[in-house]
Amino acid sequence: MNPKEAALAKAMQKRGWRVYRNGWPDFLVLDGKSSSPKGCAVEFKARGDSLSDDQKEMHKGLGLLGIPTHIVREDWKTTLPEVRRGFFTPSDLKSLQRKQAQVTRSYHDLRKYLDDLNKEIETASVIFDDRTPQRDMPLDRLAAPNKSPWNPWLPM
């Protein structure tokens, strides 16, 4: 890294940004046949090789951006279909973000409705608690002649 690049990296790090310089995957793959951009990163590893710490950090950073990184071994011919299925599509991300916003709004609406129902139940329980039927009502009160029928909701 030359001195100007080092100064820029340091300035970005002072802002609290993660700055990745090393560990980039071997390939950035874009699907040229698709009408919308799709792609992923591919890291080739020979049998027995493992990821360096820089590569692990880079793959994690790319993942935070929604860009999958596939590790392909020497048997790469069998893994190409898997890599293709794992392509990242930016337009899909926008669609998911719209759906997330919609579900979040629905959640807040349902939460408010539930809170309103809970308040209504609380109010109703306060109103009706004093008017619960008397379970130990004397039998003569229930069958008193020439009186209106007993209403368990009215106070005695």
C-alpha positions as CSV (number, residue, x, y, z in Angstrom):
1,M,0.0,0.0,0.0
2,N,1.5,3.3,-1.0
3,P,1.5,6.3,1.5
4,K,-1.6,7.9,0.0
5,E,-3.6,4.7,0.1
6,A,-2.5,4.2,3.7
7,A,-3.6,7.7,4.6
8,L,-7.0,7.1,3.0
9,A,-7.4,3.8,4.8
10,K,-6.6,5.4,8.1
11,A,-9.0,8.2,7.6
12,M,-11.8,5.8,6.7
13,Q,-11.0,3.7,9.8
14,K,-11.2,6.8,12.0
15,R,-14.8,7.2,10.9
16,G,-15.5,3.8,12.3
17,W,-15.6,2.1,8.9
18,R,-14.3,-1.4,8.3
19,V,-11.7,-1.2,5.6
20,Y,-10.8,-4.4,3.8
21,R,-7.6,-4.5,1.7
22,N,-6.6,-8.1,1.7
23,G,-8.6,-11.3,1.4
24,W,-10.5,-10.5,-1.7
25,P,-12.0,-13.6,-3.4
26,D,-10.4,-14.9,-6.5
27,F,-13.4,-14.1,-8.7
28,L,-16.3,-11.7,-8.9
29,V,-18.8,-13.5,-11.1
30,L,-21.6,-11.7,-12.9
31,D,-24.3,-13.5,-15.0
32,G,-24.1,-11.8,-18.4
33,K,-27.1,-13.7,-19.7
34,S,-29.5,-12.2,-17.2
35,S,-31.5,-9.0,-17.8
36,S,-31.0,-8.0,-14.2
37,P,-27.6,-8.1,-12.5
38,K,-26.8,-11.3,-10.7
39,G,-23.6,-12.5,-9.2
40,C,-21.5,-13.8,-6.4
41,A,-17.9,-14.0,-5.3
42,V,-15.9,-17.3,-5.7
43,E,-12.9,-18.3,-3.8
44,F,-10.8,-21.2,-5.2
45,K,-9.1,-23.4,-2.7
46,A,-6.9,-26.4,-3.5
47,R,-7.5,-29.6,-1.5
48,G,-6.1,-29.1,2.0
49,D,-6.0,-25.2,1.8
50,S,-8.0,-23.2,4.2
51,L,-9.1,-19.6,4.4
52,S,-6.8,-17.0,5.9
53,D,-8.1,-14.7,8.6
54,D,-8.2,-11.8,6.0
55,Q,-10.3,-14.0,3.7
56,K,-12.7,-14.9,6.5
57,E,-13.1,-11.2,7.4
58,M,-13.6,-10.3,3.7
59,H,-16.2,-13.1,3.2
60,K,-18.1,-11.8,6.3
61,G,-18.0,-8.2,5.0
62,L,-19.3,-9.3,1.6
63,G,-22.0,-11.3,3.3
64,L,-23.1,-8.2,5.2
65,L,-23.6,-6.5,1.8
66,G,-25.7,-9.5,0.7
67,I,-23.0,-10.9,-1.7
68,P,-22.5,-14.6,-1.2
69,T,-19.0,-16.0,-1.4
70,H,-18.6,-19.6,-2.5
71,I,-15.6,-21.6,-1.8
72,V,-14.8,-23.9,-4.7
73,R,-12.5,-26.9,-4.4
74,E,-10.6,-28.8,-7.0
75,D,-13.8,-30.6,-7.9
76,W,-15.2,-27.3,-9.2
77,K,-17.2,-28.9,-12.1
78,T,-19.6,-30.4,-9.7
79,T,-20.0,-27.2,-7.7
80,L,-20.8,-24.8,-10.6
81,P,-24.6,-25.4,-10.5
82,E,-24.5,-24.7,-6.7
83,V,-22.6,-21.4,-7.3
84,R,-25.2,-20.4,-9.9
85,R,-28.1,-21.1,-7.5
86,G,-26.4,-18.9,-5.0
87,F,-26.1,-15.8,-7.2
88,F,-27.0,-12.5,-5.5
89,T,-29.6,-10.4,-7.2
90,P,-29.7,-6.7,-6.2
91,S,-33.3,-6.3,-7.5
92,D,-34.3,-9.2,-5.2
93,L,-32.8,-7.3,-2.3
94,K,-34.9,-4.3,-3.0
95,S,-38.0,-6.4,-3.3
96,L,-37.2,-8.0,0.0
97,Q,-36.7,-4.6,1.6
98,R,-40.2,-3.5,0.3
99,K,-41.8,-6.7,1.7
100,Q,-40.0,-6.1,5.0
101,A,-41.3,-2.6,5.3
102,Q,-44.8,-3.8,4.4
103,V,-44.7,-6.6,7.1
104,T,-43.3,-4.1,9.6
105,R,-46.3,-1.8,9.0
106,S,-48.7,-4.7,9.3
107,Y,-47.0,-5.8,12.5
108,H,-47.3,-2.3,14.0
109,D,-51.0,-2.1,13.0
110,L,-51.7,-5.5,14.5
111,R,-49.8,-4.5,17.7
112,K,-51.9,-1.4,18.0
113,Y,-55.1,-3.3,17.5
114,L,-54.0,-5.9,20.1
115,D,-53.2,-3.1,22.6
116,D,-56.6,-1.5,22.0
117,L,-58.3,-4.9,22.5
118,N,-56.4,-5.4,25.8
119,K,-57.5,-1.9,27.0
120,E,-61.1,-2.7,26.1
121,I,-60.9,-6.1,27.9
122,E,-59.4,-4.3,31.0
123,T,-62.2,-1.7,30.9
124,A,-64.9,-4.3,30.5
125,S,-63.5,-6.4,33.3
126,V,-63.6,-3.4,35.7
127,I,-67.2,-2.7,34.7
128,F,-68.4,-6.3,35.0
129,D,-66.4,-7.4,38.1
130,D,-69.0,-5.9,40.5
131,R,-71.8,-7.5,38.7
132,T,-70.8,-11.1,38.7
133,P,-73.6,-13.6,39.6
134,Q,-73.9,-14.6,43.2
135,R,-73.1,-18.3,43.4
136,D,-74.3,-18.7,47.0
137,M,-77.8,-17.3,46.3
138,P,-80.4,-18.7,48.8
139,L,-82.9,-21.1,47.1
140,D,-85.9,-19.2,48.4
141,R,-84.7,-16.0,46.6
142,L,-84.6,-18.0,43.3
143,A,-88.1,-19.3,43.6
144,A,-89.8,-16.5,45.4
145,P,-93.6,-16.3,44.4
146,N,-95.0,-13.2,42.7
147,K,-91.6,-11.7,42.1
148,S,-89.9,-11.1,38.8
149,P,-87.4,-13.8,37.8
150,W,-84.1,-13.5,39.4
151,N,-81.5,-11.9,37.3
152,P,-78.0,-12.9,38.4
153,W,-76.5,-9.7,36.9
154,L,-78.4,-7.4,39.1
155,P,-77.1,-6.6,42.5
156,M,-79.1,-8.0,45.5
